[in-house]
């Protein structure tokens, strides 16, 4: 089945009843919870490492978000650091080994807090953000744009939608894989401690509809309690989510797999089959995570001392709930690292952050090869 037929069928599946023939074609491409071990493409942890080099300033601002296409094209978003100004700015960059050539900073006329970003294999860019800077009364919204994934760093994103609401929530994270599956997570938007997820896909970009069709439920599905969630999905539909315990410097992760069930002929349920929440660090906060198709996991966080650290790991082939982690490695010292942003194209990882000790709001990046 070609990509056009595949996506057309997915659209029909989300709106109409599933025929037996359609189910036959669609289900083999989905990783079911019971098949999590067989979907793991790697064995136990590899000797892969990621050694981030020197950090380089690329702009000023706060709360960066970053996404990397397999081609090496980068899209980066951040909020301005000007007092009282909450406008969103973005860069397009091209990855050249472990350095990035950045285009000019471009303004998107929207007021945002805590942006998050994803890019599809076809070059559709999704930016998600909170409407206010605290979780009581916040909503998460998104915009979708298009960029040439094989173009240069001087291009602009062609925006295809206005700002659209996708849930009540705060501090979102969003990811998309080559199958077109979108996963998003966020904190409660009503002041509570809950963490929620949604699953969707771009409705019909070939037909001019670039909005997200949320397949999982009308609203977010609660899966845990905590703050600062971050999610990654690979092309085998495996999911890793990390978050911080509310009020404590404890980090937890959940492994999961995208799944569907068809309990009745006219009903389709889309969900993430999550394993239990597992602690992996006792003295850390503000985590971010990336996941490769071979089961390699890369995570960064701020340690209790304000030092930026990273961990590597691997999805266990013996337990569908476990990640086997390495010991943490110091990446950058300092008196505080605010919300590091992490993304990978499978061969390289890019890290962006605002060092907390600088009042000027400098934004830094570093790029590293994976398994170099």
N, C-alpha and C positions, 0 to 999 in steps of 0.2 A: 504494500500500500504506500503510495507516495505521500509527501508531506501535506499536499493540498487535500487529498482524500482523508488523511488522518485527522487533520484539524476540522474539516467539515463534519466528519463523523462525530468528533468530540462535541461540536456545537449542537448537533442533533441530539446527542445523548443527553446533554444537559437540559434540553427543552422537551424532548419527546420520550415516549417509552422505548425501551431497548429491545430490539428484536433479537432472536436467537443468533442470527447470522452476525449482527453487529457485535454482540457480546463475544462471539468466537474470535473476531478480529481484534477487539480492543483489549481484552483481559490479558493476553500474553505479554503486553508491553508494560504491565503494571506490576510493581513489586508488592506482594502481599506479605503481611506480617509473618505468616507461617513459612514464607520462603526467604526470610531475611538472610539466613546463612548462605543459601545458594546464590543470592544476589551479590554477595560480597566478592569483589573481583580480586582482592588481594588476600594474602595469608595473614600471619601475625605481623607485628610491627616491623617495618623495614628500617634500614639504616639511614633513611632520608633525614636531612637536616636542612634548616633554613637559617642562614646567617645574614641578618640585616646589617648593612654597612653604615657609613656615615649618613646622618640626616641632613637634608638640604631644604632651605626655606623656598617656598614657591608662592606664598601670598600671605595676606593677613585675614583673620577671621576666627570663628569658633565653630565647634561641632562639625568637623568634616565628615563626609560620606563618600564612598568610592566604589566603583565597579569596573571590572576589567573584562573586555571581550577576548576570546581566544586569539584574535589577530594581534593583540597587544594594544588596541585602542582603549583608552581610559576615559571615564567620565567621573568628575569629582564635583561635589556640591558642598557649600558651606554657608553659614549665616555670617553676615557682616558683623564686625566687632564694634561698629560705631554706636555710641550710646543712644538708646531709644530707637534704633533702626533694626528691624528684623527681616530685612530683605534677603533673598536667596541669590547666591552667585554660583556660577559653575565654570569649570575649566574642562577642555578636551585635551588629552595628552596622548603621546605615543611612547610606548615602552621600547627602549633600545638596550637590551641586556638588563643591567641594573641601574640604568638612568632613565629619566623621563624628560621628554621635550614637551613643554606645556604651551598651549595656546593662551591667548589673552583671557582675562577674567571677564565673564559676561553675566549681565544681570537678568534675573527672571523676576518680573514684577509681581511678587507674591510675598506675604508676610509669613514667616515660618519659624519653627523651633525644632531642633533635633532632626535634621533631615536624614533619610536613608535612601540608598540607590541600588538599582539593578539594571542589567542590560541583557537583552536576548540575543540569540545567535543571529537573528535577522537585523539587529541594530535598533530594536525598540528599547527606549530608555524609560524607566519608571523611577520617579522620585516621590518619596513619601515623607510626610512631615506632620508634626503636631501643630494645632492651631494656637495654643498658648503655652507658656513656659511652666506650667504646673499641671498635675494630673487630675485635679478636681474641676471638671467642666471642660476638659480638652476633648477634641476630636482629632482623628487622623485622616488626612486627605492625601490625594495623589494626583499627579499629572503624568501623561504618557507623551513621549516625543519620538522622533525618528532621526537617526544619524547613519552615515555611511560607515559601517564597521571596518572597512578597509581604506577609509580616507585618512586625511592628515589631521594634524592637531589644530589647524586654523579654521576648521569648519564650525558651524553652529548647529545646535539641536533644533529641528523643525517640530514645534510643539503641535500635537494633534488633538489634545483635549484641554479643557479648562481645568481648574482645580475641582476635584470631585471627592466627596466624602466616602470613606470606606468603613468607618466604624467609630463609635465613641472610644477614645483611647489616648494614650500618651506614649512617647518614646518608642516608635515603631522600628522594625527591621524587616526588610523585604528581599526576596531572592527569586530567581527564575532559572529553570534549567533548559536544556536543548529540546525537551519534550513539550515546552511551552507551559509547564506547570509553575504557577506562582504560589509561593507560600509567604505569608506575612504574620508577624507576631507583634504584640504591643502590651503595654501595661494597661491596667484599668483606667478609664477616663472619668470615673466617678469618685476618685479618692481612695478606692479599696486597694487590696494587695494582689488581686488576681492578675494572671497572665493569660492572654487569649491568642488564638491563631485563626487564620482564614486561609482557604485554598481557592484559587481561581485560575483564569486564563484570559488572554486578550480575546475579546468577543469575536471580532471578524475584521482584522486589519486589512485583509485583501479586499473586503467590501466597503472599507471606509469607516468601520466602527472600531475605534481604538480603545474603548472603555474596557474595564475589567469585569468579566462575569464571575461573580463569587459563587462557587459551586458547593462549598461545604455546608453553609447554613445562611440564614438571613443575617445573623450577627456573628461576632466572634465566639469561638468555643473555648471555654476555660480549660486549661491543661495543667496549671500550677499556680503557686503564689511566688511573688518576688518582684524585682526591679531590674532594669537594664537588660532586657532580653535581646539576643541576637541569634539569627537562624541562617543555616546554609542547607542547600539541597544539591545533590549531584545528578548526573544523567541516568543513574540507576534508580532514581526516585528515593534514595536514602536521605535521611534528614538528621542533622545534628543541631540541637538548640542549647545555648548556654545562658545563664542568668545569675544574678546576685540575690542572696537572701535579703529581704527587707530589714534594714536597720543593722545589718551585720556584714562583715567582710568575709563572707563564705560564698564560694562559687559552686554551682551545680550544673550538670548537663543532663540532657535526655537524648537518647537515640530513638529514631523513629523511621517509619517508612510510609510513603504515600500509598493510600489504599482506597478501593471502592468496594461497596457491596450493592447487590441488587436484590433486596428482600422481596420485592413484589414486581410484577411486570411493568408497572408504571412508576417505579420509584428507584432512584439512584442515590446512594450516599457516598460522599467524598469525605475522607478524613485522614488524619495522620495517626497511625498506630504507634503511640509513644510507649517506650519502656519507662521504668520508674526513674524518678529523679535521683541522681547520684552526686555526692559531693566529690570535687576534685581539687579544691584548694581552700585553705582555712584563713588565709591572710591576703585577700585580693578583692578587687572590685572592677566594674566597668569592662566586662569581657567582650571580645569579638571572636568570631570563628569562621573558618573556611574549610571546605570539604571537597576532596578530589574523587574521581571515579574509581581509583584504585583503593579507596578506603583510607587514604592519608588525611589526617586532620591537623590543621594548624590553628592555634589559639593564641591571642595576646590579651594582656590585662594589666591593670595598674596594681602593683603590690602594695602592701600596707605601708611601706616606707616611701611611697611615691615613685618607686622605680618601675619602669616598663619592663615586663617580662613576657616571654613566650613559652609555649609548650608545643611539642609535636605528639602525635598519637596515631593510632590505627584502629579502625573498626574491628573488633574481635570476630574471628570466624567461628569461635566456639560458643559465644553467647551473643544473641542479638541485642542485648541490653548494654553491653560493655564497650568502652573505649579504653585501650591500653595506652596510658600516657607516659611520656618521658618526664624527667625532672625539669622544673622551670629554668630558663636561661635568661640572664639579664640582657636586655636590648638597649636600654637608654636609662641613665641615671638622672636624678633631678628631684625637685621638691613637689612634684605633682604632674601627672599626665592626664589630660582631660579627654575621656571618651575616644580611645584610639579607633580608627577605621581600618578595616582589613578586607582585602579582596585578592582573588587569584584567577589566573587564566589556565591553570593546570601545570604550567612550567615555571612561572614566576609569581611571587607574591608582592603586593604593594601595600604599604602601611602609611597612613596619614594621621597626623595628630597636632594638637596644640599643647606645647609644653607649658605646664601650669605656672612655672616660675617666671614667665615672661609676661609682663603687663601689656605689652604692645599687641598681643594677639597674633603673633607669628604662627603660620602654619608650616609644618615640616613634613617631608615624605622620605621614605627609604624603600628601595626595591631590592629583592633578593631572588636568586635562583632556588628552585626546590630540588633537593637531592644533589646540589652542586658539591 
